[in-house]
């Protein structure tokens, strides 16, 4: 596809568009999101569409990891100490109230942990970050709680930077649509398909933020969203396309902690053959995407965590573009009876990132050129989720699924269990060595922990070839000139209104 043609088409479409007029409230901000949240429960805040609204705005955590310094800082917990290998004690902040007026104490923390990890409802934070852990709590007094994990978790205080705290009265067995939290903002209204609005919490325990409130609007067309800021109809678009990032006064590039990759369903033929999985990787011309459909600043990846993550294995190299070798491997597998002519379902998610559909169309063409039979299917987020989370359909066709994974926490423990462990909710692997490495790395410390993660990444990339790992991504955010705000590595998953000020 001609990129110039694509931009011209967008421009032509925009000429025929009219935008609703939004009155500009001087101390409120309008934020345009690429997709509407399907749920707004705090325990789903690991999803970017939920996290940008909820995390640290409505609902807070015990600790918070500073994205710029990587320092772990107090939030609802003032301090923490390790009691023994299995248990940590947290001292909670006094005088904090939820937005409904009830006092915050240790019972709320215990309830939030139980609710998030019990499995009574599908809490994504529990699945992603606490999978494989048995976790229990002991309320010592109103401001003291002890948290025990099995196996031991040496970085539990960092893990608690993901656990959103809700009142003890929050239902255990259903998602809330009106979240109550301790944060600097109160949930006001959700107009389905249109907007979500927040207002400043007058009884917030911390400093009063400058922003009085926010309205979140939904626009799937990133070019339309970018134009809304340019026209003064909105203030921030967290993620715009590279071709729209043309204004140095309003557009900011940042490494967004996301890694773009495609999960190969290793359980279904012909994808259960390692030669086929290697051929898939060799068929992709990664360099062709840089500076065309994607930013020239994306970094070729070999693992699904950023290079700054502990245990990131810098000895691994991306698979080269070698379609001839790919065809040779396909023929070798065919000769051994592998059904390489079986159509493969390439599953993409609309709106996953700017130009995400165009990327999948290009990958379909590359795979077809190498000799694969590939059918591209694009789904919205609700349908797409059915393909990559257990239970998987037993009679499914061979599938390759477009994914983007965010890990800004600095440790693979936030990624590996649910993605690759045999018991992981999104894992298609059943490999004893992978399970062992994940289990041992999770409880290890220091150099031993880093070395185990390195071994795991090598096994996934070189031995198994579990994925088509593409790029560590770069994000572009458009910010109104009336605001003083610059994105960080965390902007992809959260957008703290308290960090925004006015010029």
N, C-alpha and C positions, 0 to 999 in steps of 0.2 A: 504493500500500500504506500502511495506517495504521502509523505508527511505534510508536504505543502498543500496537497489536495485535501487532506484531512482538516487542516486548519482553515482552509478556505471554505469547506463545507460547514464547519462550526460557525464561522463568521456569517455565512449566508443565512444559517438558521437563526442566529441571534438577531439579525436585522428584522426578522418577522416576529420577534418575541416582545411582549410587553411585560413589565415587572410590576407587581403590586407595590403601591407606595406605602412605606413604613415611616411613621412619624419618628424623628430622631429625638429620643430622650437623652439629654446631655449626660446623665450619670448611669444610664443603662447601656448594655451592649447587646448586639445581635450577632449570633454565631451561626454560620451555615454549615450543616453536617451533610455528608454525602449519602447517608442512609438513616432512616428512622429506627430508633431502638425498638426491638420487639418486646423487650422487658425493661423495666427500670428499677428492678430490685437491686439493692446494694450488693447482694452476694453474686451478682452477675457483672460486677464492675471491672472484671478482667477483660471484658469485651470493650473495644475502643468506643463503640457507639453508646455504651452505657457509661463507661468510665469518664468520658469527657464531660458528661453531665453531672454524675454523682460523686465521683471520687474526690475527696478532700473539699468538695463544695457542700454537699448535703451530708455525706457520711465520711467519718474520719477513721483512722486506723490507730493502733497503739504506738507504732513507730512510723517514721517516714524516711525514705532514702532520698537524699538530695541528688538530683540528676546531674548537677554540674560538678559537685565535689565528691560524690559517692559516699558521703558521710551519712551514718545512720543517726537520726535525731529523734528526740521525744516528740510525741503528739499527744495522744490521750494517756500514754504511760510516761511518767517522769523519769523513771530509771528501771533497770533490770539487772538481775544477777543470776548466775548459774548456781543452783542448789546442789545438783549432782549431774552425772552424765545425761540423765533422762529429763531433768526438771529445771525449769527457769521460773524465777519469781519476778513479777512485774508490780511496781508501785504506781498507782493510778493518780491522775491529776484530780485535785479536789475542786469543788465548786462548779462543776460542769453540768449543764442541763441539756436535755434533748429539746428539739424545737417544739415538742408538745408540752413542755414545762416540767416533765418528770426528771428526777435527778439521775445522773449517770453514776453507776458503781460497778463493782466486780461481777455482780450477778448478770448484768447486761453483757459483759465480755464472755462469761461462761455460756450464756444463751446463744450469743452470736457464733461462737465456735461450734457449738453443738448443731445449730441450725445449718451452718455452712457445710459441715463435714458429714452429717448423718446420712445423707442420701435420701432423706424424706422428700426433698424437692431437688431438682437438678440445679445446684449452685455451682457455677463454673469455677469460682475461686477455689472451692473445695476439691473439685476434680483436677484442676491444673496444678495447684500449689501444695495440696495436702494429700494427694493420692499416694497410697502405700504407707501412710502413717496412721497408727492408732493414737488418737489424741484425747486426753482427759484433762479436766480442770479441778482445782480445789480452791474454793473461795475462803481465804483466810480471814478477811474482814472487808468492809465496804470498799477500801482503797487498795487491797492487796489480793492478788490472785497468783496461784502457781499452775503452770501448764506443763504437763508431762507428755512425752511422745515415745512411741515404740515403733520402729527403732529410734535411738537417740538422734536428736537433730541439733548439731552444733551451731547452726545458723538460725535457730528459731526466732531470735529478735528480728532478723531480716525478713523471715517469712511473715511475721506479724505485720509488716508494712503493707501486706496485701489483704489482711482480714478486716473488712468493713464492720463497724460496730453498730448494732441496732438495739432498740429497747427490748427488754425482757418480754414485753407483751406482744412482740411481733410473732405472727403465726408461724409455726414450725412446718406446716404441711402445704403451704401455698405461697406463691410469689405476691409481693405487695405491688400495687400500682400507685401508691402515695407514700413514698419513703419518708421516714422520720429519722433524723440524725442529729449529731452534735456540731455539725459544721457551720461555717459562716453564712450559709444560705439555706433558705427554706423552699421546699417544693411547693409551687403554687398550683399549676394547672398543666394538664397534658391534653391537647387537642389532637386526637388521632389523625395522622397524616398531614398535620399542619405545623404544630409547634409545641414546645415545652417551655414553661416559664418558671424562673426562680426569683426570689427576692431576698434581700439582705436580712439576716437573722439578728433582731435587735438585742437578743440576750446571749449572743455568742461570747464564749469565755476568753477569746483571744482579741487581737487588735482588730479594730473595725476597718474592713477593706474599703477602698475608694469606690469600687463598682457597687451600685445600689441594687442591681438585678440584671438578669440575662434572659433573653429569648433565643431559643434554639430553633432554627428553621431547617427544613430538609429539602435539598436539591440534588438530585442524582447527577445532573450535568455539571461537571466541575467548572466548565467555562462560564456557564450561567452564574454559578456561585461567585466566581472571581469577579465578574462584571458587576455583581451587586455591591461589592466593596468599592469598586471604582466609581460607581454611581452614587455612593453614600447611602445605599439601602441596607447595608450590613457592615459589621466591623471586623470580623475575623472569619476566614475559611481555613481550617486547620490543614487541609490537604488539597492543594491544587495541582493540576498537571504541569509537567515541565514546560510545555509550549505556551502556557499562560503566565509563567513566571518571568515577566518581561519588565517589571517596574522595580528598579533598585530601591526606591523609597518605601515600597510597601511589601515586597516579596522577599522572604527569607528562606534560605536553604539550610537544612540541618540533618545530621545523621539520625534517623528516627528509630533505631533499635529494632527495626523489622527486618526479617530475612524472608525473601520470596523463594519458595521451593515448591516442588510437586511431589506428593506422596505417591509411590508406586504400590499398588495392592499386590504384595508378594505372595498372597495366598491363592491367587487364581491364575491358571495358565492363560497365555504364555508368560505372564509376568513373574511366575514363580521360578523362572530360569535365570540364573545370574547373567548369562551371556546376553539375554534379551534386555535386561536392565542396564547392562553396560552399553549396549547398542543405543538405547534410548538417550543416554547421556552423550554419547559421541555424535548423535544426530543433531544436536542443538548448537547453533552458532551463537554463543553467548555474546561475543564482541559486537555482533550486528545490532544488538539492542541498545548499546551504550551510545548516548548522544543522538538517538533517533526517537524511538518510542519511549525510552527511559532516559533519565539524566545521564550525562557523561560521567557523573561522579559516583554512580553506583559501583560497588566493589564485588568482584566475583567471589563467590562463597564456596566453602567446602563443608560447612556445618551450619546448623540452624540458629546459632547464637552469635552475637557480634564478636569481633576479635578481641575486644576488651574484657570478655568474660573469662573467669578463672578456668583453666584447663583447655582453653581454645587451642587447637592443635595446628600450629603454623607450619608443620612439615607436610601437610596434605596439599595437593595441588588440584585445581579444577580440571575436569575432563576436557580434553581438547576437542575442537570441531574436526571430526574425521568421519565423514559419511561413508567413505569406501570401507573402512574397518567396520563400521556399523552394519553395512550390507553383508560383509563377510561373516560376522557373528550371527546375523539372522539366518544365513544359509547354513552355517554350521549347526545351529539349533534345529533348523528344519530337517536336516539330514538325520538327526537323532530322534525325530518324531515329535518335536515340540510344535504345537499348533500355532505357528507364527502368523498365519493368515487370519486368525480370529480377530474380528473388529475390536478395537480398544476404545473405550469410552473416555474421552478427555473432558473432565468436569471442571468448569470455571465458575467463579462467583462474580456476578455483576456488581460493580462498584467497589471491588476489593481494594483497588488503588487506581489512581488516574492512568488511563490507557491500558487497564488490565485486560479488557476484552481484546484489544488489538494485539497485545502480547500473546494471548492464547491462540489467536488466529495465525500469527506468524509461527508459533510452535507447531501447530497442526500441519502447516505447510512443510516445515522442516522434517517432521517425523514421517510425513507421507513421502517426501523425496527420498528418504532413506529406505523405504520399502514397507513401512508399517501402514496398516489400515486403521485410520483414526477418525472417530466421529466426535466433533466438538459440541458440547452441550453447556450452555450458560444458564445459571439458576440464580434467583434472588437468595438472600442469606438464609431465609427460613427453609427453603427446599434444599439448598446446598448442605446445610448442617446434617441432613439425614444421611448423607453419603460417607461422612468421615468419622462418625461417632457410633460406638457399639450400642445395640447389637447390629452387626452387618447382615444384610440379606444373604442367605445361604446360596441362593441361585443367581447371584449377581454376575454380571459380565465383568471382564477385566477392566479395571478403572485406574486412571491417573488423575489425581485431584489437585487443583490449584490451591495453595495455602500461603498464608503470610503469618509468620510467628514473631511475636514481640517479646523480647527479654531485655529489660533495662536494669535488671537487678544485680547483674554481675556474677551470677552463679548458675550453672546448668541445672541445678535441682529444680528450678522454676520451669523447666522444659522437658526433661528427659523421661520422667516416669510416665506421664500421660500420653506422650508421643511414641515411646518405644518399648516400654516394659510389657511383658506378656499380659499383665493385668491392667495396663493403661487403657483408659476409655477410648482413646483415638488410635491405638496401636494395632497394626496388622502383623507385627512381628511376634514370633514365638521362638526365641533364641536364648538358650540357657546362659551363654556367655554374656549377652547383652544384659540379661536380668541380673547376673552376678555383678557386673561392673556398676550398674545403677545402684544396686543395693549397697555395695561396699563404698562407693563414692559418697552416697547420701550421708553416711555416718562418719566418714573420714574427715580429717582436718589437715590444713597446711599443704605441704608438697605432696603428701600421699593422696589427698583429695584431688589436686590438680592433675596428678599423673593418671589416676583412674579415669577421670573425665577424658583426658587425651587418648587413652586406650579405647574408650568407648567411641569417640568420634572416628578414630581410625577404623574400627571394626565396621561401623555403619557406612563409611564412605568407601573404603577400599575392599573390604572382605564381602560384605553383604550387598552393597550398593542399594540402600533402602530407598533413596530418593533421587530426584533430579534437583540438586541444590543449585540455585541460580545466583542471587545477589543479596548482599547487605544493602538495604535500600537508603535512598536519600529522599527526604520529604521537602515539600515547598509549602509555606504558609503565607497567606496574604493577610496583612494587618492594616487597618485603617490608620492614616497618618495622625488621627486625633488621639491614638492610644500609644502608650509606652509599654511595649511588650515584645519580647523576642522568644521564639520557640526554643525548646531544648530537646534532648533525646526522649524526654517523657511526653512531649506534646502529642505524640501519636496515640497514646493511651489515656492521657488525662489532660485537663486544661483548667488549672486552678484560677478561678476568677480573682482570688485575693492577690495574685501576682500581677494583675493588670492595673495600670494607673493611667491617668489622663495627662496629656501634654498641656 
